[in-house]
Amino acid sequence: MTEKAFITSEILKWARETAGISVEDAAKKVLVSPERFLTWENGNDYPTIRQAKILAKSYRRPFSIFFLPEIPKDFQPLQDYRRDDSQKLDTASLFIIRDVQEKQNWISELFEEIGENKLPFVGKYTPNDNPAVVAKDILDTLKISPANYKKTPINEWIEKAELAGIFISRTSYLHSRLVLDKDLIQGFAISDKYAPFVFVNSKNWKAPQLFTLVHELAHIWIAKSGISNEIDIDFTNNPISKFHPVELFCNQVAANALMPHEIIIQLGNETFDSTQKIFKQAKELGISSFALLVRALNLNLISQSKYKSLKEDAQDEFEKFLEREKIKKEKQKERKNGPDTYLLRLNKNSKLFTRIVMDSFNNGSLSPSIASNLLNTQINNFQKFEKLLA
């Protein structure tokens, strides 16, 4: 007779609900009816050990957690700064948040234990401060000059942020069946004096990713951990705005940091003579043409009528760009020469986090099993990370 797993039914239900998985989908994973599955969650019957292990893997929870006498303390949910009518976060979103929270919790406890200094910029400002002042402090702290990028803008921002002690995680999926939806979650920030983390959904193209990154950095500077989506350059203080006040503020900070007043003013009116010139300038700044147009409008460099005209032209150019990108990706699939698996994993873990975990493992202060779990990579493949980091 198959051995039963005498689990705690309340924990089985909690694990499913915190994974955002329906009873029907959970039941399919273990090939039983929803009615039979509910008998396990109600405590009237028990799954087999094999079935319980399958569920633990599906819920991304340790198998042993099912046998605890009561529901364990879980990570506190992040503040949801998304619109009130936003769709409920799906399983992929919940899992990436939990994954980053686990990493953040581990590194924060480590830093506090070994006596690392707290980061002075975390919570340095509030949403009542001037967004331009906060933006300048971010630029000064990270030593970034949007007028003089040494690398592609997003790469420079990530590198400088991690040099300052901010962990940047960037991915578009957990695995092939759990892909992130950019309409559900574009990014989130975990504010912490020792180890602040920023996550960016890389499902989007580079310009929105950069705006999201800087938006989330603003969350760190005002110590407001939370989830964002529909991040928009249109940061007008309209009373009926769809954005949460914190999101409006962080959008303003991001716009001021990526497009400082003095830089945009120096562009002059001639930059806005054609969409080609706008596109070229936007590319140099690492932003979208739309973002540059809105910024120019708000600085009175262009009129409302010219803005509308240029925006329509920019929309046409953007659609052509998307079509070119689609064709490029299709060709990459045909040639099977997509991004390196370990580079994608390195970006997901955060380069800074990966380096610290590997250093701890190499000096013997971290066990192989914990190091492997933290980086989601087998120990014998750590050398691939070392090559990429070098």
Disulfide bonds with the S-S distance in Angstrom:
none
